[in-house]
Amino acid sequence: MNSVFKVSVLVFLFPLAIGAQPISHVSVGTNFTYLRSQGGETSPGINIGIGKDFDLSTEPNFFISANISYTTRNVQLRNKTWPANSEPAPDVSVGDIPLDRSYGVLTILFNYEHFYAQKKLGIQFFGGPSLSIPLKYLNRIKGDSTIFLKPEERGSYPFDYQLCGNDDDIKDFIYLSIGMGLIYKRHYGVQLRYMRAVQRQKCIRGLNINDALDSINLSLVYRF
């Protein structure tokens, strides 16, 4: 199923899934994403989302929230090599590999909060799973230069990354989130969240990178 179509379905069904009730909060923020094993240079991405809180009447300090958001995650691999072609003997492409990509993200969080100072200041802890649906890459990949291999070098050049299958067929990604937030007068908040990918991505941009993309998110939240 096309990724954009899946996100469109989520956006359409989200109000129905929360009982066609008004949303409880909106959020905007940034994230810093990195490859768990191979590093790379990260630049700030964006998070824009809406959500609905579900209070548990028996436990006033606990509640569940459902959130849907648009996210961009930005990572660059600098000065890497990969085959310029696959047959019969590949030359070498040299350049930067942009992994910048947009996602639609659906998150379920289990929350605990407690208020102090006459209920003006509060602290919140939360955690839960999220489904991250890849949309599109934000920058084109291209080699800055090509190294033409000599006959004796062909078949033995130590590429940074080999070619692999088309990652357009890759499945959606599952993340586990944990974090905390500060709340002022029940309406204004700031949240810090760590998102750890459950599985590695073997094929990224047609290259066998085989790594996991983790994120640290910082968001401002307004509750209605």
N, C-alpha and C positions, 0 to 999 in steps of 0.2 A: 504494500500500500504506500502511495506517495506520501513523503514526510509532511509536505505543506497541507495535504488533504487531512492527514491525521491530526495535525494541530488545529485546523479549522473545525474539525469535528469536536475536539476537546473544548474549544472556545464556545461552540454552540451548545454543547451538552453540559458545560460547567454550571450554568444557572439551574438547569434541571436537576443535576446531581446534588445540589445543595438545597433542593426544595424550593426553587424559584424565589428565594428570599434575597433581600438586598445584601450586597457584599459587606463584610465587616471591616476590612482594612485594605489599604493600598500601600505599595512599597516601591522605592526606587533606590538603586545603589550601584555598587561596583564589585567586581570580583578579580582575583588574581589567580590564574590557572597555570599549572605546571605539569610537565611529564614527571611521573613518580621516579623513574629510574634514570632517564636520559636528560633531565633538566630542560634546557632551552630558555630563551629570554621571554619573559611575560610582560605584557602591557595591560592596563586596566580594561576590563570588559564592562558591560552594562547589564543590570537586572531591572526589569520593570514588571510588577505583578499586582494581582488582586487576590483576595482570599476571603474565606468565610470561617468564622469561629463557631464551634459547637460546645456549649457549656454542659458540664456534667453536674446535674442538680445535686447529686449526693456528695460530690467533692468540689466545693466552690473554687478551690485553688487550681484545679485541673481542668483542662479543656483540650479539644482536638481541633485542628485547623486544616482546611484544604486550600491549597494555593495553586494558581496557574500563573506562569510568567514567561516573558520573552528574555532570553539571555544570549549574550555573545561572550565567547571565551577566546582569548588571544594568546597565542604562543608562537614564537619563531625559533626555528633551528638554523643556526648560522653556519655558513661555509661548509656545507656537507656535500658528499658525492653520491651519485646513483647512476645506473646505466642510462646512457642517452638513447639507446635502442636495445632491443632484445635479441635480434637475429641478424646475421649469423654470429657476429662478434661485437659486443657492445663497446662503444666509446663511452666517455665519462662526462656527465653533466656536473658542473660545480656551481653551487649557489646557495641562497637561503631558501628554506622551506617554510612557508607560512601555514600554520595549522589553524588560523583564525576561522571560527565557525559560529553560526547562530543556531539556537536550539529553542524548542518549546518545552517547558518543564512543568510537570505536574507533581506536587509535593503534598504528602500527608505528614503532619507533625503532631506529636504528643507533647503538651505544654504543661509546665507548672510555674505559677507566679505567686509572689508574695509582696505585699505593700507595707511601706513604713511611712513615718512622718505624716501622720493623719491621712494616710492613703494618697499622698501626693507623689511619692517616689516608690517605684517597684522594681523588682528584679525577676527575670524570667529565664527558665531553662527549658530546652526543647530538643527533640530528636525524632528521626523517622526516615522513611524511604522516599525516594523521588524517581520519577521516570523522565528521562531526558531524551527528547526526540530530535535528532539532527535535522537541520533545515538546509543550509547551504554554506559553502566556503565563502569567505569575505574577500579574499585576495587570490590572485592567480599565482600559480607556481611556474617558475621558469628558471632555467640555468643561466647564470651570468656568463659562463664560458663553457667550452667543450674541449676536453683533452682527447686527442686522437691517439689511440693506443698502437704501439708497435706489435707486429705479429707475435713476438715472444711474450708480450704482456697480456695478450688477450686470453681470457679465461682464468687469470690469476690476480687481477687487480683487486686490492682490498677496498671495495665500496663501503661507504658508511651504511647505505641501505640498498637492499635488493628490490627489484620490482615484484609486485604481488597482484592479486586479483582486484577487481573494481570494488572499492569500499562504498559505492552507492547502494550495494546490497546489504550493508551492515545493519544489524539489528539495533533497536533502541537500547539506551544504556540505563542501568540501575545505579543509583547513588544512595549512600547512607549519610544522613546529615546529623550533626550534633552542634549545639551552640548555646549562646546566652544573650540576653538583651536587658537594657535598662529602659524603664517606662516613667514618663512624667505625666501626672494628672490623668492617667488612663488613656490618653489620646495620642501622645507623642512618644516615639520610641526609637531606639537604635539597636540593631542586632548584628552580632558577629557569628558567622556560621562556617564550619568546616565540612566540606562535602567530599567524601571518599568514594571513588568508583569501585564497584563490586568486581567488574571484569576488565581485563586488558583489551585494548584495540590492536589487533594484529596488523591490520592493513589501514593505513592512513594516507590519503592522497595518492593511492596506488603504490605506496612504498611499505615495505615490511618493517615497520617501526616497533610494533609489538610492545606497547607500553600503556599505562593508565593515566588518564587526565584527572587530576584532583584540583579542587578549588577552595579558596578562602573568600567568603563573601562578607561585605559590609553594607548594610542597608538602613535607610531611614523609613520608619513605618508610621502611618497615621491611621488611627482607629476611629471609626464613626461612632 
